[in-house]
């Protein structure tokens, strides 16, 4: 299922899995209104293929996988 949001005067179509993960993250971190920021990353094509293969295998988005990895870094700080 897809959700349509308006963010900074831009309409954004987001997959339900992402919405659920954002909601879970914002609730667990105590933030009710988490503002989303965009991050552009340049990676080698081989690493992109690895990420895409993992996303396909786990039926998740690349964004979801990267967000989860970033959240896992909190324990290492």
N, C-alpha and C positions, 0 to 999 in steps of 0.2 A: 504494500500500500504506500502511496506517496502523499506527502503533505506539502501544501503551498504556504509559504511564509513571505511576509514583506520585511526586508531588512535593509535599512539605509536607502529607502526608495528603490529597492531592487526586489523583484519577485524571485523567490528561491524555491525550487522543488527538491524536497529531501525525502529519502527513503525512510520507512518506519523504523528500521533497525538503527539508523543514525539518530533519529529523534529519541528513541528509547534510551540509547547510550548517553546522549546529551542530558536527558532528564535525570538518568541515574547518576551521572557524574555531578551535575549541578546540585542535586539533592544531597549526595554524600559529602560534597565539599562545603555544604552550608550556604551556597549561593543560590538565590532564587532566579535571578535574571542574569544568566551568563551571556555576555556579549561575545559573539564569534569574530575572530580576526582571521584574515587570510595569510597563509604562509606559502610562498613559492620556493620550491627546492629543486635544484638541479642535481640529478643523480645519473650515474652511468646506465646505459641501456640494459646491461646485464642485471644490475640491481633492480631496475624497473620490471624486468621479466620475472625475477624472483618474487617481487611483491605482487605482481598480477597473478602469477601461478598460485600463490598462497591465498589471495583473495578469491580466486575461482574455487579452490579446494574447500575453503571454509565458508563460501557463499556470503562473504562480507565485502564491504567496500574498502578500497585502499585507504581512504580517509579514516575509516573506523579502525583499521589495523594500526595506522600511524598514531592516532589519538591514544589507543590503548597502550602502545609502546611508550609514548611520552608520559602517560600517567604512571607506568611502572617505574619510571626513573625517580619518582618521589621517594621511594624507599632507599635509594642510593645516595640521596643528598644528606 
